[in-house]
Amino acid sequence: MPSWTRRLAGLATVVATLVAAAPAQAYLYWVTPDFRGQPVRGNEPGIGQPMPGATDKELQAHLIWNLRAGLNVAALQCQFAPVLMTVSNYNALLFNHAKELTAAYTVLTGYFKRTDPKGWQRSLDQYTTRTYNGFSTLHGQLGFCDVAAQIGRDALDQDKGKLYKVAEDRLAEFRNSLAYRPDGVYIMSRGLTFTLPPNFGACVDKKGREIACKA
């Protein structure tokens, strides 16, 4: 077997191995990039809009609202992949966790009334708009949609009244997914190189000379 044929066979073996190892829920990648992050409290840089002077309860509401906003944006942006079920999962989230979502919005309203008594409505509207806009992505859409599908399923599995736990545990990952990262197959196989012969793909005669291809 020519050396370039062996190298191609080796590449095929590597790809097959990586695909076999990929999680069953990875629909948009051969091997999903690792977007995981540490659990958050809500006052970390980059986790939504700043909430100066917020109490623990207000930060919890902030996390819940960011989670809701991200899944809402995913329901709109990820419809190119119906298998991810971002629309149905988001609608089910609104129904299953309606009480906690309503309570979070009430707490957020109280925060802005407390910190900006005269302009609280404007501040609340700006917070909401910027929170939603903060989940817009172009180059990172595949990662964002893949992670949103996973988080949406986790949110539906979470007990009522405990949605904030999903937000604490997964929101950093949600934010990380907005940045483009290549498929894990590319990352894991960068060290594998191979060279094709000059006439690879061409039609050749018995002596290896390139000739016109016949239909």
N, C-alpha and C positions, 0 to 999 in steps of 0.2 A: 504494500500500500504506500503511495507517495506520501512524503512528509506533510504536505499541505492538507492531504485528505485526513491524515491522522489528527492534525491540529483542528480541523473542522469538526471531526467526530468528538474530540475532547471538549470543544466549545459547546457542542450540543449536549454532551453529558452534564457539563456544569450548569447550563441553563435548565435542563430537566430536573436536576437536583434542587436548584433554587426554587423552581416552580412548585415542586413537590413539598418543599418546606414552607411555602407561603401559607399564611392563615386562610381558612376557607372563606372568610368574609372580605378578603381583598379583591375588589372587583375592577379597580382602575389601574392596578399595578401588577407586575409579575411578583415583585417583593416590595411591600409597602415600606416607605421610609419611616424612620423612627422619629416621631414628633413629640414623644412624651415629655412632660414637664413635671415639676414638683407641685404638690398641693399648695393652694394659695389662700390668703386670708381676705384679699380684696383691696388692700392698699399698696400692693406692689406696683412698681413702674411698668407700664405697658398692659396692665390688666384693666382695660376700660378707661373711662374718664376719671380724672382725679376727684377724690371725695374728701377734701380737707375737713378735719374735725368730726368725721363720721364715727358713730358708735359701732360696736360689734354687730348689733342688729341691723343697722343701716348698711354696713359693709356686706352682710349676708344677703340683704335685699338687692344690693348692687350686683353681686355675683349671680344671683338668680336671674336678674333682668338681662345681664350680659349673655347668659346661657340661652335665654329665650330669644334674644335678638339674633344671636348667631344661628340658631336653628331655623329662625324665620327667614333669614337671608339665604340659608342653604335650601330651604323649600322653594325659593324663587330661582336661585342660580344653578341648582343641580338637577333640574328636570331632564337634562340630556341623558341621564342615567337612571331610568325609572326603577331599576333593580335596587337602588339605594333606598328607595321608599322615603325620601326626605319630606315629601309633601304629606303623605298619610301619617308618618311618625310625628310630624309637627302638629297636625290637627288632633291627633290622639293625645299629645302632650297637653294641649290647651284644655282638653276635656278632663283628662285624668288628674292633672295638677292645677286645676282652675283656682281652687281655694288658696294655694300657696302663691300662685302668680299674682292674684288679686291683692293678697296681703303684702307682697313685696312692693307692688306699685304704691300702695297706701303708705308704706314706710318711706319710700323714696320721696313721695309728695311731702311728707312730714319733714324730711331732711331739708328740702329746698325752702319750705316755709320757715324753718328755723334759721337757716343760714342766709336767706335772702328774702326777708319778709315782704318787701315792696315788689320785687321782681321775680318772685318764686315761679310763677307760671311760665314766664319766658325762659328762666333757667332750667326748669324741668323739661320744657320742649327742646331746648338746645341739647341737654343731656341725652334725651331719647334719640334725637336725630343723629348726633355724633356717635352714639353707641352703635346704632345700626350701620352707619357709614363705615365704622371701624372694622366691620367684617367684610367689606368689599375687597375682592382680590381678582386679579386677572391671570398672572403667570402661575400663581399657586392654587388655581381652581381645583385641580385634580386632588391634591392633598387635602384641601379644605373640605371638599365634598366627601371624600373617603372618611375623614375623621368625623365629620358631622353625622354621617350615617351611623357610625359606631356609637357616638355620644347620644344620638337620638334613641337608639335601642336601649342603651343603659338608663336613660331618663325614664323610659316607659316601664322598665323593670324595677325602678326605685319605688319604695313605699311612699304613699301619700304623706306629705309633711316633711319628707327628707330629700326633696329635690336639691336643696342647697348642697348636699353632700356630693352630688354629681358635679355641681358647679365648682366646688372647692377642689375636687380631685382631677377634673378634666379641663378646666378653663385655660390653664397654661398651655396644654396640648392643643386646644382649639386655636389659641392665638399663634402658636408655632406653626400650625398648618397653613397659615396665610402666606408664608414665605415659600418660594419654589424650592423643591428638593428633587433631585433625579430619582428614577426608579432604583430600588435596591439592587436589581440585577446588574445595573451599570456600575454601582459602587463596589459590589462584591467581586466583579469580574474584570476590574481595570488592570489587574496585573497579568491577565491572560492576553497574549498577543500572538498573532499568526500572520503569515504572508502568503497571499495567493500567487500562483504562477502568472506570468505576464499575459498568457492567452486564456486565463480562466473565464469561462462563459462563451468563448468563441468556438467556431467550428474548425476542426483541424483534420488533416489527413493522417494516414498511418505513420508518417514520419514526424508528426507533431507540427507540420506547417499549417498556418492559418489559411483557410479557404472560404469561399462563399457558402453560406448556410443554405440548405435545401429545406423547403417547406415540409 
